[in-house]
Structures are given as C-alpha cells and as structure tokens.
C-alpha cells in the first residue's frame, strides 16, 4: 500500500505514522480546516 485516504485528519500523529510506514496520507479535511478545536488534555 502506498496511499491512505481518510475523511478527517485529526492531526494526532497519523500523518507522521503513515510517513514512517512509507505511506502517503490524503485527507479530505483536517481538523483545523473544519474549525474544530481539540480540548486540552487535563493533567
């Protein structure tokens, strides 16, 4: 497999994991483009 398609890249490391596996990630949208903010993780 050389390409991975997804609807939303949640920007939580998936792109980097795909690149490490020599796979190109092709999201339709990123969470940033959709204007969805992630809640900060509590300590």
Secondary structure, 3 states (H helix, E strand, C coil): CCEEEEEEECCCCHHHHHHHCCCEEEEEEECCCCCCCCCCCCC
